Amino acid sequence: MKIAFIGLGIMGSNMASNLAKNNVNLTVYNRTPKSFETFGNSNIAIADSVKNAVKDADIVFSMLSTPQVVEEVFFGADGALNAMKKDAIWADSTTVNPSFSMKAFEEAKKSEIRFLDTPVSGSKIPAEKAELIFLVGGEKKTLDEIQPYLNMMGNKVMHIGDIGKGASFKMLVNMMLAQSMLVFSEAILFGEKMGISKDFLLDTVPNLIVSAPFTKLKAQSIKSDNYDVQFPLEWMHKDLHLAALTAYEHNQPLYLVNLTKELYASANQNGMGRDDMSAIYKFLELKK
């Protein structure tokens, strides 16, 4: 099969690299010119346009930043969908709102393209190690066709349901991730204020049964004051915004998500958007 991968950011570059390591017939494209490691695979091409990237592809994977960018790259007369061959598969791993996945499905159907929403659970390091978890919405038969390639990029594939359900589940994961990071940060800062050693807190609290497992890694970032990006804070803010939009569509209040969203928005406004999402601790520390 001929595979195209669109979007070579923090996640996409590592996902495409893992396809390259598996000797896949691969074409990659990024809107901003970017170098790409081929790992000695002579079957890899770097396209000069999205149309040239997808025109012969049997499967197109995309990992872009926002729904707006997906729309810009794929929809309309000059978009990728218009250049793809009939009955090809488009698997979008971008974190988007479920209603946008439904819109993408409808746009794909107009061009006789099969669509799956395939967002992932995991950040930079799991992407590097091919340990992502794919959360898939769409037809099981179509998923079966692309699963061998998902297995090259991840270690688990979950078929959540029909179109939009992958995006829906990813939204739940990220809203819990954002809030867990915030609660952890607030607890550490409060413990410090009460006179408990910061190092003791960062060594001990992540191992408590009440703590999310990922806080063990984030505690090390806080301890070393190193917020090198694994998951950009600005994209966490974006994901919380999409959750708020989706809640409005379903007439469902999200009290804590909206408060969390505003705190991440403030951190983003304070120049921390390109730091890791764990920099919410640094933002709260400045406000104590």
Secondary structure, 3 states (H helix, E strand, C coil): CEEEEECCCHHHHHHHHHHHHCCCEEEEECCCCCCCCCCCCCCEEECCCHHHHHCCCCEEEECCCCHHHHHHHHCCCCCHHHHCCCCCEEEECCCCCHHHHHHHHHHHHHCCCEEEECCEECCHHHHHCCCEEEEEECCHHHHHHHHHHHHHHEEEEEEEECCCHHHHHHHHHHHHHHHHHHHHHHHHHHHHHCCCCHHHHHHHHHHCCCCCCCHHHHHHHHHCCCCCCCCEHHHHHHHHHHHHHHHHHCCCCCHHHHHHHHHHHHHHHHHHCCCEHHHHHHHHHHHC
